[in-house]
């Protein structure tokens, strides 16, 4: 049947471990749906993210930049310690954590995303930027079910 193309071979991938830093609970539900059957940890804050990232190992890490309402309005603020950029810095400074993870910066804030990607690449990380509206396609390509 396979030789004639009358049956389809479908191989299920093994579950992966996924970490998400994002403040939007709608996106939390979105990620849970996309990674159903996988291990998923979600953080809304930088401090909680540091705990997850230092205590666990992840196959995929998704980082948002804007984590507080005033971040959505402008990048002209002095509170980068409460953004996803703080995690990019922390991972760069703590290179022993999450070395094998694929990191995707998924913020809609393209200017901030580029800075996060550049910072993470300083430590040789496998990282790229994907605007949230395009993220579903990226996930399907990387972690096909």
N, C-alpha and C positions, 0 to 999 in steps of 0.2 A: 504494500500500500504506500509506503514511504517513497519507494522508487518511482512510482507512478504519480506522486504528488497528490494522492488522495487523502492523506492524513497530515496533520500538522504536528510537528514536534514542538512541544512547549516545555521549556526548562524553567522551573521556578528558582529565583535566586534565594540565597539564604538571607535571613534577617540581618539588617545592619543597625548600627547604633548612630543616632542622629542627635545633634544639639542645636537648639534654636535660641538666639537672643533677639527678642522682639517684644515691644510693649503693647501691641495690638492683639486683643483676645480673639478677634475675628481671624487674624492670621494664625493664631495658635490652633484654632479649629481646622483651618485650611491645611496646615502642616500635618496635623493628626490624620486627616483624610488621605493626604498624599503618601504618608508613610505608615499606613495601617499594616499591622503585622510586624513592624520594626520597633526597636527600642527608641523612644523619643523622650528627651529631657528638654524642658522649656524654661527660660529665665526671662524676666522682665527688667532685671537690674544688672549692673556691672558687677556688683559684689557677689550676688548669687551665681552669676556666670563664672566668676573666678573659682568658686567652690566646685561647681560641676566640672569645669575644665581641668582642675588640679586633681580631682578624685576619680575621674572616669576616663575611658578611652573612647573616642568617637571615630567613625568612618567618615562622617559628613558633619560639617559645622556651617550653620547659616547665621550671618551677622547682619543685623540692622544697625544703622547709625543713629537715627533720631529716636531717642527713647523717652523724651519728655515733650509736652505740648509746645513749649517755647522753641524747641529745636526745629519744629516743622516750619517756622516762620523765616528763619535766617540762620546762616552759619556765623553770624556776628554775635557770638556770646563767649563767655569765658569759662564755660562749664563742660569742657570736653571730657572731664573725668566721669561724666554721667552719660556718655555716648558710646556707641560701638567702637569708636576710635580708641578708647581706653583699653578695650579687650585686644585690639590689634597691637597696641604698644605692649601690653602685658604678655601676650604670646611671643612677641619678638624678644622681649627681655627674658622670658622663661622658655628658652628653646627646647627644654627637655619635655615639655608638654605638647601633646597632639602633633607630633612630627609627621605621622603618616596620614593625617586627616586631609580630606579635600575640603577647602574652605570656599564658601560662596558668600560674597557681600551682596545682599539683596535689597538694599535701601533704594528709595526713589530719589534720594539726594545724591546725584551723580558726582558733584564736586567732592563731597565728603567720601564717597565710595572710592574714588581714585586715590585719595590720600591713604585710606585704609589698606587698599591693595598694595600700594607702594611700600607702606610700612611693613606689612606682612612678608612681602617679597625680600625685604632686607635680610630676613633670617632663612631664606630659601624655601618658604612655604609654597605649597600648591594652592594657589588662590586665584579667583577671578571675580569680576563684577557681573552681576546679572540683575537688571531692573526687575522689581517684583512682578510686573505684568508679564514678563517673559519667563518667569521662574518655572512654571509648570512644564514647559517644553524642555528646559534644562534638566529638570529632575527626571523626566521620561527618558532623556538621552543617556544620562549617567547611571541611573538606578532603575532600569526597566523592570517591570513586573511581568 
